[in-house]
Amino acid sequence: MLKNSRQFLLWKVIIKTFRYAWLATPQTLMLFLTISLVHGFEQVLEIYGMQLVFDAVAGFASGKLMIGKVWLFIGIFGAIALLLQLTDAARWLVQGHLYRRTGCLLQSLIHKKIAIFELVKFEMSDTFDRIQKAVRGSQEAPSACRGVLEIATYYLPFFLFAAGYLFLIKPLLAIALLLIFIPVFVGEVVRANAAYALVGETANLQRRFAHYEDCVAAREYLRETRTRGAYGFFSSLFINCVDQYSATIWKTEKRLTAIEIALSSINIAGYICVLLLLVKYLLDGSITVGMFAAVFYSIAKVNSLSWQLITLLGTIVRDVSLGAYLYEFLQLKESDGLTEKFNTGCEIKLNNISFKYPGAENLVLTDINLTITPGEVVAIVGGNGAGKTTLTKIISGLYRPLVGKVTFGNKDAAKYKTNCLCDSISAVFQQFQRYQMELADNVRISDCDSEVDAVQALDKAGIQPDKKVFPEGINTMLSREFGGVDLSGGQWQRVAIARGLYREHDLIVLDEPTSAIDPLEETRLFRKFIEIVRGKTAILVTHRLGSAKIANRIIVMAHGRIVETGNHDELMALSGLYREMFTAQAKWYER
Amino acid sequence: MNKNTLKFSLFIAWKTIFRYSAIPATLNIILSVLCGLTTPLLVLFTAMFIDSASEYVAGAVAGNRLLFSLALLFALQIFNAICNPLNNLAQTAVENKLRKQLRLLLLGKRARLEYKNIENHDTWDLVDRVASNLETDGFTQLNNNIAKSVRIIVQLAGTLIVLAAQVWWAALVIVVVTLPLIVFSLKRGRVLYEMYRKVSAMTRLMKYYSTILTNREAAAERILFGFTNTIDERFRQNHKKRTNLILKTITYETGYSKIGSTGLILCGLFMMIILLQPVADGRITVGMYISLTGVLMSVINSISWQIKYLMESFACNIEYFRDFSQFMNLGEQPGVLDVSGETLEFRSIEFRSVAFSYPGMQTKVFDNLNLIFERGKHYAVVGINGAGKSTMVKLMTGLYAVTGGEILLNGKNINKYSFRDLMSIYSIVYQDFAKYSVSLRDNICFGASGTGVAAAVTSAGLDELVAKLPEGIATQLGRLTDNGADISGGEWQKIAIARALFSRAPVKVLDEPTAALSPMAESEMFAMFAENTGYDTTIMISHRLGSTKLADCVLVFDKGGIAEQGSHTELMKKNGVYAEMFESQRSWYAEE
């Protein structure tokens, strides 16, 4: 039962990929099928052409045939052989093109599928695993599909034509071919299994010795390993591990070699049978010398094509199972929800919100109740791991609460799709991205459809695209790899701020937007934020309690709960956690 | 000139292969020759078989000769069936030897590299390329390619010799006709190289777009900003352009290689025609004619693909060894791998009019830096980003050499000390400290059999963690093995500190503890550090001012030098840069 469903899946992979190949590039697909078919036919034609030539030569040698006739046959044979080369080249080109075009479409489908994932899914290692497998699948499914099509239009016809040709000469010869074919097949299956087992056995060893190499020489370890003089320690671990690895490979390879030699004895037996049959037919005069030679020649061809086919089958089986991951992934359900225009510039209400990460035991947020009025600036403070960032992600709709309700005005956020909630929300994340793109694109990526110039947002974030840092102004590529410049941590953070400000928004989340910026600048930027966010709802997360004073209201969090709220003075008067934290930090700054 | 150095390095590489794996590599070559020999032998034996069979039919020879030729053919099959797998086995043996020896060679070289090579983008790229392509493009691949070439050459040359033995001029004519064609088809030239470079640049860009559309790191921005469609459009445009360029490139390339195989086929046809007369004359037998034609035609196809593949692969080898020679010529820091000796006594480190700029950079980090660290004092080093705080650490640990002035350790220039002696002075917790996937114990002492580990564990506050771990201090950390323990960032940080405490080095340096740490946690870390280092000298580097009051002396870095120094109180009185920075942070905490 299970096996059946799996086989069904395998066929589904092929058929679906075929359909996508058709969608991606119908002309290439048709061309590919035609060329394959022609190519397989030509292979047999070549064998027949050779038979004609050999018979003619034998006739010529015994003086029965004129030399002109022989030339003619050689000419025909030559034409076939050259045509075969041409077709071979064309097939090679077309199959690669088909593979790449189909792959592009499939990868694009993955991108679009990922776009509708909820953020929380990225907290699960399972999701990441699936994505990786799907990406692998998008590379392997086209090759599996191509392989199956090649079998259908090239290998199978060729073997049928060849068997037919041999059958016409002598029926027994066609059967003898199987004797050659089967050992090759069995051998390859054994080999593939052993190779598979080997990968399993050695993968961990390989990972380990690669890590020990890294411990000595990778950038994140090198300086420390060097200054602590730990080279000897790691290199001996490395040697030990690499020795084990090599020993395992050697053991398996030795076994494989023995198996291969044993199996080829069956192959040779088949070969002997065919040869003996040929001798018999030749002796009783039922085949000509030309036929004999052509059969002899065709055996070599069948043999080499069988090898190719078996190898191909092996890769198809592997590829198709990876391809299955792709379609499994593409079938994942999209979350339901409304998609109408959504306004976030209204009163935001959080009702008894609790949240935990999937698979985690403890709640990250517990019983959060909060109302944010339009245009209010709210600061969230608290220690490491208090749930500040998580709360901002709940408000911006990136995470959905486990319990409780978020409402914008009179609309229940749960009923809407994430992307429409996000429509008028912007953010500067703590873990902002450094896009390897041009400066302008790095800013405009937050609102791709907007036509507004990036300069204004950059200016607000304190970046003047001067020629010294940005040789090509706002079109400077911010990546060494793509031939541009690299920025310092502080500059990158400003770019991220500009990105957040560029996006059209009613609500903005600023999650520790200045952690990499030095104190003098930090102060200046914070004061500027007050101006920039005026009239918009803003949520500011900060470690630096002093800076929270710019907010209309401060929320103090501890262990996933809101423990205090109020403005600075009110909180100080409370003599609670806020006051304790504030004085602890302020202490450093007493004169 | 350029070409000569290339050949030279391939040759050197080949010699290296033989140095490290003489016996398997020799066997590999011998077996390749034997495998290649089967083709000309097949021609001979098949001819013999066909001739004896048809003569037997005609009653001209006895059955013995037919049986003998049959036996030869079978023997050849068996020979072939044994030779090939054995050859693969020899290849595996070569791979095994090379893997260990060359990786070790590379590892040692990488460990000894001058530090500037590691921070330089271009050289680091080079190092990365050389290390990660070692097996795919480097020595192992070169060995395989050479073995394959030997085999093909034996196949073709052997068949030609068989032909020459029959009709010598036919062989000559064929060589004269086809050799130029084949050489032409192998010379693929610069055009193709340029095309490949363009393709690989496009591939990187395409992969980058795909990465930000699929990875976890960009997920939050991707969802909020909704840029998938725009970037996916770019991805597809780029992919399409790349695919078309690849098609063009491969067409070009396949065209060239097909010119070669067409040449081979034409030569086969040509041979079929010119041999007709000798067949008529009886100078060669019909069997030989058929056998030569049949075998040649059947190997042409596979050989032409193999040659194409080999040429591509050799091109990669050449590229690789160009990188490799460059890599081996990178400068090394002497004495890096020496085993540490005694810990030096520490009195002071002094920077005297030090000037420094990073190699290849115009801007000076330091112009005239003067400072002194003395035994037993606690120092804090502050300053804005890019003021040179971390550079100072790199200079005093000798990772970079000063461009002007001198650095004195105990009054003697640090150049006069060996790297190990210098290192025995310092114990540094770096901003991005290393997280080794080895046991907790080895993370602290690197296999040393010291007794101080337990004390360091306790001082760093790790006792709780050790009690929690399944195998205590011997537990493997990280995800390298199945039973490895995954620990939190804070716990890793404590391990880094334990590592520093375990060291007997008299100067402890905290180099900008991670920015992700909250100011509170950071000052706790400073406090813990100061508490546990006792009479040692400590140097704490930070761009936050919180901890400065713990220090005996605060050094304020600004514009390539020390702007101010003194205790917190002194500096506040001075009302300069430090006071301004302090005020600006303090103002947030002022009671209004």
Interface residues (C-beta under 8 A of the other chain):
Chain A: E46 M50 V53 F54 V57 A58 F60 A61 I67 V70 W71 I74 F77 G78 A81 L82 L84 Q85 L86 D88 A89 W92 L93 G96 H97 R100 R101 C104 Q107 S108 I110 H111 K112 I114 A115 F117 E118 L119 F122 F128 I131 V135 N204 R207 R208 F209 H211 E213 C215 V216 A217 R219 E220 Y221 L222 R223 E224 T225 R226 T227 R228 G229 A230 Y231 G232 F233 F234 S235 S236 L237 F238 I239 V242 D243 Y245 S246 I249 W250 E253 K254 L256 T257 E260 I261 S264 S265 N267 I268 Y271 I272 L275 L276 V279 L282 L283 G285 V289 F292 A293 F296 Y297 A300 K301 S304 G383 N384 K393 S396 L398 T418 N419 C422 I425 S426 A427 F429 Q431 F432 Q433 Y435 Q436 I445 S446 D447 C448 D449 R480 E481 F482 D486 S488 G489 G490 R503 S515 A516 I517 D518 P519 L520 E521 T523 H543 R544 L545 G546 S547 K549 M581 F582 A584 Q585 A586 W588 Y589 R591
Chain B: T46 I50 A53 S54 Y56 V57 L66 L70 L73 F74 Q77 I78 A81 I82 P85 L86 N88 L89 T92 A93 E95 N96 R99 K100 R103 L104 L106 L107 G108 R110 A111 Y115 I118 H121 W124 V127 A131 A201 R204 L205 Y208 S210 I212 L213 T214 R216 E217 A218 A219 A220 E221 R222 I223 L224 F225 G226 F227 T228 N229 T230 I231 D232 F235 R236 H239 K240 R242 T243 I246 L247 I250 T251 T254 G255 K258 S261 T262 I265 L266 G268 L269 M272 I273 L276 V279 A280 V286 Y289 I290 S291 T293 G294 M297 S298 N301 S302 V336 L337 V339 S340 I384 N385 G386 T397 L399 R420 M423 Y426 I428 Y430 D432 F433 A434 Y436 S437 V438 D442 F446 G447 L480 T481 R499 S503 A515 A516 L517 S518 P519 M520 A521 S523 H543 R544 L545 G546 S547 T548 K549 M572 E580 M581 F582 S584 Q585 R586 S587 W588 Y589
